[in-house]
Amino acid sequence: MNQHLAKISVALFFMITIAGSSLAQSPEPATAKDQVLRVLKAKCNFCHRVQNPDKVFNAHNMEEYQAKIYQQVFIFRRMPKGKTELTETERQALLSWVKLK
């Protein structure tokens, strides 16, 4: 019986060690592109799907629209429309991203 408990103890030790090490690893921080894509999906795409389905933003086409996004959001201030507003953090993320090009 003592041998059985020793095996269980060793198994539990390894399980706890493995679980603890995987929890301790922090996820990679979001890139600027990831942050901007989240903003575009949350604040733009819900309206674009209905009003402008050819310009629904995704990871593959967002750079293509970078100059237009800058114009519409920061120059003409036409976007986002309606009651949708960007937070200051979202505005700064977009602005930093569009200035990269």
Backbone as JSON, one array per atom type, in Angstrom:
{
  "sequence": "MNQHLAKISVALFFMITIAGSSLAQSPEPATAKDQVLRVLKAKCNFCHRVQNPDKVFNAHNMEEYQAKIYQQVFIFRRMPKGKTELTETERQALLSWVKLK",
  "N": [[0.82, -1.18, 0.0], [1.97, 1.26, 0.74], [3.75, 1.61, -1.35], [2.0, 2.02, -3.45], [0.81, 4.45, -2.68], [3.06, 6.06, -2.84], [3.55, 6.04, -5.6], [1.26, 7.35, -6.48], [1.65, 9.82, -5.27], [3.98, 10.71, -6.6], [2.98, 10.86, -9.21], [0.99, 12.83, -8.88], [2.63, 14.98, -8.13], [4.06, 15.45, -10.54], [1.91, 16.11, -12.22], [0.94, 18.45, -11.03], [3.21, 20.06, -11.23], [3.52, 20.26, -14.03], [1.06, 21.46, -14.74], [1.27, 23.84, -13.29], [3.5, 25.04, -14.51], [2.55, 25.51, -17.08], [0.54, 27.33, -16.58], [2.01, 29.42, -15.62], [3.27, 30.44, -17.82], [3.04, 33.24, -19.72], [0.65, 34.49, -22.05], [1.44, 35.51, -25.41], [1.86, 38.98, -25.97], [-0.66, 41.02, -27.46], [-0.34, 42.0, -30.82], [0.05, 45.13, -32.59], [-1.46, 45.01, -34.89], [-3.29, 42.98, -34.2], [-4.69, 44.25, -32.12], [-5.87, 46.4, -33.51], [-7.42, 45.0, -35.36], [-9.28, 43.85, -33.63], [-10.63, 46.18, -32.84], [-11.69, 47.05, -35.31], [-13.37, 44.9, -35.89], [-15.14, 45.01, -33.72], [-16.18, 47.65, -33.71], [-16.71, 48.42, -36.3], [-17.32, 46.38, -38.25], [-19.89, 45.31, -37.72], [-21.71, 47.14, -38.73], [-20.72, 47.5, -41.33], [-21.2, 44.99, -42.46], [-23.9, 45.09, -43.1], [-24.35, 47.63, -44.36], [-22.15, 48.02, -46.08], [-21.05, 45.58, -47.39], [-18.9, 44.75, -48.96], [-16.69, 45.75, -47.8], [-15.92, 44.56, -45.33], [-13.89, 44.16, -42.63], [-10.95, 42.17, -42.19], [-8.22, 40.04, -41.13], [-6.79, 39.65, -43.44], [-7.37, 41.67, -45.26], [-7.2, 44.15, -44.1], [-4.96, 45.92, -44.18], [-5.09, 46.82, -46.77], [-7.11, 48.67, -46.66], [-6.13, 50.65, -45.07], [-5.33, 53.4, -45.55], [-7.8, 54.51, -46.27], [-9.25, 54.08, -43.94], [-7.88, 55.76, -42.2], [-8.51, 58.28, -43.4], [-11.37, 58.33, -43.19], [-11.85, 58.06, -40.44], [-10.09, 59.85, -39.05], [-9.59, 62.19, -40.59], [-11.97, 63.05, -42.12], [-13.81, 62.38, -40.2], [-16.06, 60.7, -40.35], [-16.5, 58.15, -39.62], [-16.54, 55.97, -36.8], [-20.01, 55.42, -37.59], [-23.23, 56.64, -36.45], [-24.28, 55.83, -33.16], [-22.04, 54.64, -32.33], [-18.96, 54.86, -30.83], [-15.46, 55.45, -30.63], [-13.2, 54.46, -28.12], [-10.67, 56.3, -26.33], [-8.37, 54.76, -26.19], [-8.83, 52.94, -28.27], [-8.88, 54.71, -30.45], [-6.24, 55.66, -30.37], [-4.85, 53.27, -30.86], [-5.7, 52.69, -33.49], [-4.74, 55.03, -34.78], [-1.96, 54.87, -34.35], [-1.45, 52.55, -35.79], [-2.22, 53.21, -38.45], [-0.34, 55.12, -39.01], [1.94, 53.69, -39.32], [2.43, 53.0, -41.92]],
  "CA": [[0.0, 0.0, 0.0], [2.86, 2.41, 0.76], [4.29, 1.76, -2.69], [0.9, 2.57, -4.24], [0.72, 5.87, -2.3], [4.26, 6.73, -3.37], [3.34, 6.23, -7.03], [0.24, 8.39, -6.63], [2.29, 11.09, -4.9], [4.87, 11.1, -7.68], [2.13, 11.25, -10.34], [0.4, 14.13, -8.54], [3.7, 15.98, -8.18], [4.31, 15.79, -11.94], [0.73, 16.78, -12.77], [0.91, 19.81, -10.48], [4.35, 20.77, -11.82], [3.21, 20.57, -15.43], [-0.05, 22.44, -14.76], [1.79, 25.12, -12.8], [4.39, 25.67, -15.48], [1.77, 26.01, -18.22], [-0.17, 28.51, -16.12], [2.97, 30.5, -15.41], [3.66, 31.01, -19.1], [2.08, 34.26, -20.11], [0.41, 34.5, -23.49], [2.12, 36.58, -26.13], [1.07, 40.2, -26.01], [-1.3, 41.28, -28.74], [0.38, 42.91, -31.7], [-0.73, 46.3, -32.99], [-2.44, 44.54, -35.88], [-4.34, 42.26, -33.46], [-5.49, 45.25, -31.41], [-6.65, 47.14, -34.49], [-8.43, 44.1, -35.9], [-10.36, 43.76, -32.63], [-11.4, 47.43, -32.93], [-12.44, 47.02, -36.57], [-14.45, 43.91, -35.76], [-16.12, 45.43, -32.71], [-16.77, 48.96, -33.93], [-16.93, 48.71, -37.73], [-17.85, 45.31, -39.07], [-21.32, 45.05, -37.55], [-22.4, 48.04, -39.64], [-20.25, 47.22, -42.69], [-21.86, 43.78, -42.96], [-25.21, 45.48, -43.63], [-24.28, 48.82, -45.21], [-21.04, 48.0, -47.02], [-20.51, 44.22, -47.2], [-17.63, 44.54, -49.67], [-15.59, 46.29, -46.99], [-15.88, 43.98, -43.99], [-12.47, 44.04, -42.34], [-10.4, 40.94, -41.62], [-6.76, 40.07, -41.05], [-6.2, 39.57, -44.78], [-7.6, 42.85, -46.1], [-7.2, 45.41, -43.34], [-3.92, 46.84, -44.65], [-5.58, 47.38, -48.03], [-8.0, 49.8, -46.34], [-5.48, 51.47, -44.05], [-5.41, 54.83, -45.9], [-9.22, 54.9, -46.22], [-9.64, 54.13, -42.53], [-7.32, 57.01, -41.68], [-9.32, 59.39, -43.9], [-12.74, 58.32, -42.69], [-11.89, 58.19, -38.98], [-9.33, 60.96, -38.5], [-9.66, 63.41, -41.4], [-13.37, 63.44, -42.34], [-14.56, 62.02, -38.98], [-17.33, 60.09, -40.75], [-16.61, 56.81, -39.04], [-17.7, 55.11, -36.99], [-21.29, 56.13, -37.7], [-24.27, 56.4, -35.45], [-23.96, 55.98, -31.74], [-20.78, 53.94, -32.07], [-17.82, 55.75, -30.59], [-14.2, 54.81, -30.28], [-12.58, 54.92, -26.88], [-9.38, 56.93, -26.59], [-7.43, 53.67, -26.43], [-9.09, 52.44, -29.62], [-8.43, 55.75, -31.38], [-4.77, 55.66, -30.38], [-4.41, 52.04, -31.52], [-5.9, 52.91, -34.92], [-3.85, 56.08, -35.25], [-0.6, 54.31, -34.39], [-1.39, 51.56, -36.86], [-2.25, 53.84, -39.78], [0.89, 55.9, -39.19], [3.04, 52.77, -39.6], [2.64, 52.92, -43.38]],
  "C": [[0.87, 1.26, 0.0], [3.46, 2.68, -0.61], [3.24, 2.41, -3.61], [0.75, 4.08, -3.94], [1.91, 6.66, -2.84], [4.1, 6.99, -4.86], [2.32, 7.34, -7.28], [0.84, 9.75, -6.31], [3.19, 11.6, -6.0], [4.04, 11.58, -8.88], [1.5, 12.61, -10.08], [1.43, 15.25, -8.6], [3.95, 16.42, -9.62], [3.13, 16.52, -12.56], [0.67, 18.23, -12.31], [2.04, 20.64, -11.08], [4.06, 21.18, -13.25], [2.11, 21.62, -15.51], [0.45, 23.81, -14.32], [2.68, 25.82, -13.81], [3.62, 26.19, -16.68], [0.97, 27.24, -17.82], [0.77, 29.7, -15.97], [3.4, 31.16, -16.72], [2.61, 32.02, -19.52], [1.88, 34.21, -21.61], [1.15, 35.65, -24.14], [1.26, 37.83, -26.13], [0.5, 40.42, -27.41], [-0.46, 42.26, -29.55], [-0.53, 44.1, -32.02], [-1.81, 45.9, -33.97], [-3.59, 43.81, -35.19], [-5.27, 43.25, -32.76], [-6.41, 46.0, -32.38], [-7.75, 46.25, -35.08], [-9.59, 43.93, -34.93], [-11.24, 45.01, -32.68], [-12.26, 47.41, -34.18], [-13.6, 46.04, -36.49], [-15.55, 44.4, -34.81], [-16.86, 46.71, -33.08], [-17.15, 49.24, -35.38], [-17.72, 47.62, -38.45], [-19.34, 45.07, -38.9], [-22.14, 45.92, -38.49], [-22.01, 47.75, -41.1], [-20.93, 45.99, -43.28], [-23.19, 44.11, -43.63], [-25.07, 46.57, -44.69], [-23.23, 48.74, -46.33], [-20.34, 46.64, -46.98], [-19.22, 43.93, -47.96], [-16.43, 45.01, -48.86], [-15.69, 45.84, -45.53], [-14.42, 43.65, -43.73], [-12.11, 42.68, -41.76], [-8.88, 41.04, -41.66], [-6.09, 40.1, -42.41], [-6.36, 40.85, -45.59], [-7.44, 44.19, -45.38], [-6.13, 46.4, -43.79], [-4.32, 47.53, -45.96], [-6.42, 48.65, -47.78], [-7.38, 50.8, -45.37], [-5.61, 52.97, -44.34], [-6.85, 55.33, -45.81], [-9.69, 55.01, -44.78], [-9.13, 55.42, -41.91], [-8.17, 58.2, -42.12], [-10.68, 59.46, -43.21], [-12.83, 58.55, -41.18], [-11.24, 59.5, -38.5], [-9.41, 62.26, -39.29], [-11.1, 63.89, -41.53], [-14.27, 63.2, -41.13], [-15.96, 61.5, -39.3], [-17.56, 58.74, -40.08], [-16.06, 56.82, -37.62], [-19.0, 55.93, -36.93], [-22.2, 55.83, -36.51], [-23.8, 56.66, -34.04], [-22.66, 55.28, -31.36], [-19.67, 54.96, -31.91], [-16.6, 54.92, -30.25], [-13.74, 55.34, -28.93], [-11.26, 55.59, -27.25], [-8.31, 55.87, -26.88], [-7.59, 53.11, -27.84], [-8.62, 53.44, -30.68], [-6.9, 55.75, -31.5], [-4.22, 54.42, -31.07], [-4.55, 52.18, -33.04], [-4.9, 53.93, -35.48], [-2.41, 55.58, -35.35], [-0.44, 53.35, -35.55], [-1.37, 52.22, -38.23], [-0.99, 54.66, -40.05], [2.1, 55.01, -39.47], [3.36, 52.71, -41.09], [3.1, 54.22, -43.94]]
}
